[in-house]
Amino acid sequence: VLPFMAVHAVYFNRQMKRTLRRSRDRIGDINAQVEDSLAGIRVVQSFTNETVERAKFAHTNEEFVASRRADIRSEVLFYEGLVGLTQLMTIVVVVFGGVTIVRGTLDLPDLLTFLLYVGILIEPIKRFGNFTRLYQEGISGFERFMEVLEVEPAIQDAPNASDLCQVQGAVTFANVRFQYNSSHDTVFHNLSLSIQAGEYVALVGMSGVGKSTLCALIPRFYEVSAGTILLDGKPLQEIRLAALRRHIGIVHQDIYLFVGTIAENIRYGKPTATIDEIVAAAKEANAHDFIMALPHGYDTDIGERGVKLSGGQKQRISIARVFLKNPPILIFDEATSSLDNESEKAVQSSLERLAHNRTTIVIAHRLSTVRNAQRIIVLANGTIAEEGTHEELVNAGGVYANLYNAQLRI
């Protein structure tokens, strides 16, 4: 029996080692996928690609389950096989010993000694039992991990929420009050603002005044504490989240690009886009020339979070994504603040082209970039301090004029 046990142990040990390695690789893929998706959750939400991320996770998870199933199967065959062979050894010793005792060639103490030797072999089986215990601890941790993923989002569709059709892009804030939670100060109180469809509006103010927060209320990344925000006269709470965010394009200061190629990142704005549509969007964003200069063009791998690209290149890819999405409402959140002059010029040109005939809200610290805005909204102390064109606000000598003159002196 011992030679059979040795062959069995060697064979299934190798098989178990291979399956366990594949299982560890797959759980690593899951962790990487989840980290990538969660780190870019704002990009996922703004492009309403939650379904895409769920599909990617489901595919990776299915691969892990398959590898884990093979791993467990090899463990069971290894463990139960050894147990069966051990029991077979005991049976062989008892039967053979009984026969030899009857024949008078073996004494009972010798048989008991052989049985004791066999009993010693059971100790490794106990160690395998300990291994099973450790496995159960591991699987329980994975289940807790899955429970975190299944937590319901704080902001959900109302029962009467409906889709949007033929969005014009008029946004209205009616007596809006907002604070992150009860322990934080109020960010806005009784703020009212109307933005006409197709209007180019700039939001300015001191750092921390709430410019980005105000824009985050439009795609409902946060819920207002009081008051109402309307899109084309319809309260946001009555619009399905996916339908609402599908009509809003956001270009962030902190660009997030996913692991993959340039084409895959641009296609994120429209998962069904063809390569011709991707190229057209890249040309509109002034990105086509630098993309074609790369070794593999649109198939160039950009690394984690686009580490192989410059800031200006990453920004233009993010703008191409929004061109591909083609939304009626645009939000530019400090889109050029971290760029050099040459990159800023290229990005600013593509932003102006993108904003044509769309409702556009621009957040900027460098006031020179918003001089051409149709209307400039100055935020201070949780409300609108003043509004008007660049010339009107400079001549008024108020908050905006002070900010503008301060930048001129730098």
Buried (B, 14 or more C-beta within 10 A) or exposed (E): BEEEBEEBBEEBEEBBEEBBEBBBEBBEBBEEBBEBBEBBEBBBBBBBBBEBBEEBBEEBBEBBEEBBEBBBEBBEBBBEBBEEBBEEBBEEBBEEBEEBBEEEEBEEEEBEEBEEEBEEBEEEEEEBEEEEEEEEEEEEEEEEEEEEEEEEEEEEBEEEBEEBEEBBBBBBBBEBBBBEEEEEEBBBBBBEBEBBBBBBBBBBBBEEBBBBBBBBBBBBBBEBBEBEBBBBEBBBBBBBBBBBBBBBBBBBBEBBBBBBBBBBBBBBBBEEBEEEBBBBBBBBBBBBEBBEEBEEBBBBEBEBBBEBBEBBBBBBBBBBBBBBBBBBBBBBBBBBEBBEEEBBEBBBEBBEEBBEEBBBBBBBBEBEBBEEBEBBBBBBEBBBBBBBBBEEBBEEEBBBBEBBEEEEEE
